[in-house]
Amino acid sequence: MAMGMDTQARAAKSRTAQAGAAATARVAAPGTDPDEPVNEVSLRGRLPAVAEERELPSGDQIVTIRVVVPRRDGPSRPTSRGGDRRRVTVDTIDVVCWSARTRRAALRLKPDDQIAVQGALRRRFFRGPSGPQSRYEVEASALRRVQRRAPGAVGRGTPHAT
C-alpha cells in the first residue's frame, strides 16, 4: 500500500510540474523575461570568400561561410614592426548553415558582399586526426545580403586578374 501511495504522489507531483511549465510557457514569451538565458548572435560584416558546401559523415548537407567583422571597441594594435601606424583589428567568425533556406542564401552570396547573420553560438564536437576536437561556430537561422560588392570590383576575397 505504501508503494501505491508513493507512485500516486510522484504522478501528482509530475502533473503539477508539467502544468506549471505549461503555464510558464504561456505567460512568458521567449525573450521577455530578463532572467531567461539567451543564446542569440547578430553579425554584420564582410564575406571574404565563397561559401563552402559539404556533406558531413552523417550524410547531413551544410554550407559554411566566414564573416569578417571589424572590432569597434578597444584600442587598435600597433604594427608588428613597432611603427606608429595602427591597424584595424577584425574578428573572423565561422558560420554554419544547416537549413535548406540558409544554405541557399549562403550559396547566392559573392565575396566582399556585406551580409547580416542571425543565429546562435554552438559548440560542435567531432573526431579529428589527433582525436576528439571541438569548435565554436554560429548556427545561422537567418542570412541576408546587406550590400553587394561593386560590379567588376576586385576585392580581397576575389582572385586578381593578371
N, C-alpha and C positions, 0 to 999 in steps of 0.2 A: 504494500500500500504506500510506503514511503517513496518507492520508486515511481509510482504513478503520480504522486504529488510533485516530485522533483521534475518529471517530464512536463507536467502541466505548467509549472512555474517557469520553466525555460521557454516553453511555447508562448506563454503570455508575455514574457519579457521580450522575446523576439518580435512579437506582433507590435508591442509598444515602441520598440526601437525602429521598426520599419515605418510605422505611422509617423513617428517623429521625424525621420529622414525625409519622408514624402512631404510633410508639412513644411519643413525647412526648404526643400527644393521649390515648393510653390511660392513661398513667401519671399525668399531672397534670390533674385535673378543673378546669374553669373556676372561678376564684376561690380556688383553694387555693395557688397559687404567689404569694408576696408580691412577686415581681419582675414579675409579669404585669401589663401595662397594663389598667386598668379604666375603663369609662365607665358608671357606674351612678348614677342620680339617684333620690332618695326625697324626696318632698314631702308635707307635710301642712299644709293651710291652708283658707281660705275661698274659695268660688266667688262672685265679686262679681256675675256676670251670667249670663244663659242661654248655653248652648253655641251656637256658630255653625256651621251645616252649609254646606259649599261644594263646588263642583266646580272642580278646577284645569283650566287649559287643556289639560293632558294627558288629561283625562277622569277622573282619579282623584277619588274622593269622600273628603273629610276632614271632621273636626269639630275645631274649635279652642275652647279654653277658656282662661281665665286663672285663676291661683291666687294669692291674696294671703297671704303668709307674713310674720308679724311677725318682725323681727330680734331675737334673744335676746342676741347678743354685741355688745360695743362700747357706747360712750356714746350716750345719746339726744341728739338735736339740739335746740338752743334754738329757740324760735319765731322767725318772721321779724321780729317786732316787738321782739325783744331782751328779752322778758319772762323771768321766772324759770320759768314753766311749761314743761315739756318735753313733746314729742310723741313718740309711738311711731313708729319708722321701720319701713316694710314693704318687702318686695320683691314686685313683681307679675311673675309668671313666665308666659310663654306656653307652652301645652301643645298638641300636635297629636296627634290620634288617627287613625291610618291603618287599623288592623284593624277588621273589622266588629264584633268584640266590644267594643273600647274605644269605638268610635263610638256603639254602642247604649247603653253605660254612661254616656257623657257626656251624651247626649240625655235621659236619665232624671233628671239632676241638676237641682235648683232653686237659684236664687240664695240665697246665705247658707248653703247646706249646707257642712258641714265635710267635706273629702274627703282621700283619700290617693292619691298617684300614684307608680307605679314606672315607670322608663324610662331613657332615655339622652339625653345632650345632643347635639344635632345642629346643624350649621350648614347652612342651606339657601340656595342661590343662585338668583336669579331676575332677570328683566328688569323693571325698573320704568319709570315715565315719564321718569326722569332717567338711565336706563342701568342697567348691571348693579348689583345690590344683593345683600346677604346679611343673614341674621338668625339668631340663635341661638334655639332652642326645645327643649323637652323632648318627645321622641317617646315617648308613653305605651305601655307594654307591659301595664300593669295599672292599673285605675282603680276606686275604690270610694268610696261614701259612708260616712263615719265617724259623722256625726250630722246628722240632718235639722233644718232650722230649725223653730222652734216654729210650729204651725199658726196662721194668721191674723196672724202677726208681720209687721210692716213693717220690712224691713231696708234696708241701704244699696243692695243690688242689685235691689230691687223698686220698682215705681212706687208713689208715695204717693197714697193716696186723697184727693180734695179735696171 
